[in-house]
Amino acid sequence: MTTNKLRFVEENGGSVFERKARLRAYMKSRRGDNENRDVKEELLIENFFKALEEKGLQNAENFFVYLSFSSEAPTDKLIEELLERGKTVYCPRTLDGEMVAVLYGEDFTVSALGIREPVGEIYQGVIDVAVIPLLAVDRLGNRLGYGKGYYDRYLKDKPCKRVGYCFDFQIVEKIPTAETDERMDILVTDKRIVYI
C-alpha cells in the first residue's frame, strides 16, 4: 500500500512545484509514523562514521549539522559523538532570511518555525562536512527539503561534502528538481550508505 501510494505521488503529473508539494505532504505524514526511532538513531550514527572512514573523511574537523526538529532523523547524539571525537560542530541559524553557521554550544533560541538555533558569532570559515535534513532524496542525491531554499542557498558555493541524513524509507525513485536545488554527495540512513 505504501509503495503504491508513493508511486502515485511521484508519477502523477503537474509542475515541479506541484509534484514537490505532493511528495512533501506524503513524506511528512510517512516520517511521522516512523517507529523504532532509538534503534534507527544508533544505526544512523554507526553508518555515518563508517561513511566518513570509507570516504577518507575521518580526519575532517569542521562539521555543519542540523539540530533535528519534529520527526527528522535525530542529530543530538550524533553531535555528542562528533564532539567526543574532538570535532568542531556548527549548526544552522536563520538571519535576515538566510542560513548561517554558528558554533554549537549551550545557549539556544527558538526560531519562528520552532527550530532550535545556536546563539553566538557567525562562522564564515571552511566547513568540511555538512549534515543536511530532508523529507526525501533519490539515489542521484537530489534532495527534497521544506521548500524555503535555505539549505540550497547555504550550500551553493561551499565545497564541503554534503551528507543527506535520513531514515531509509526517505530514499525514493526520483525527486522533481529545479535549477536552484543542490545535490547531496552521500546518503546515510539506518540501513545503508549511498555514495553519489
Secondary structure as GFF3:
##gff-version 3
##sequence-region A 1 196
A	DSSP	alpha_helix	2	11	.	.	.	ID=ss1
A	DSSP	alpha_helix	16	32	.	.	.	ID=ss2
A	DSSP	alpha_helix	37	54	.	.	.	ID=ss3
A	DSSP	beta_strand	62	65	.	.	.	ID=ss4
A	DSSP	alpha_helix	76	84	.	.	.	ID=ss5
A	DSSP	beta_strand	88	95	.	.	.	ID=ss6
A	DSSP	beta_strand	98	103	.	.	.	ID=ss7
A	DSSP	beta_strand	108	110	.	.	.	ID=ss8
A	DSSP	beta_strand	116	118	.	.	.	ID=ss9
A	DSSP	beta_strand	122	123	.	.	.	ID=ss10
A	DSSP	beta_strand	129	132	.	.	.	ID=ss11
A	DSSP	beta_strand	136	138	.	.	.	ID=ss12
A	DSSP	beta_strand	143	144	.	.	.	ID=ss13
A	DSSP	alpha_helix	150	155	.	.	.	ID=ss14
A	DSSP	beta_strand	161	165	.	.	.	ID=ss15
A	DSSP	three_ten_helix	168	170	.	.	.	ID=ss16
A	DSSP	beta_strand	171	172	.	.	.	ID=ss17
A	DSSP	beta_strand	186	188	.	.	.	ID=ss18
A	DSSP	beta_strand	193	195	.	.	.	ID=ss19
###
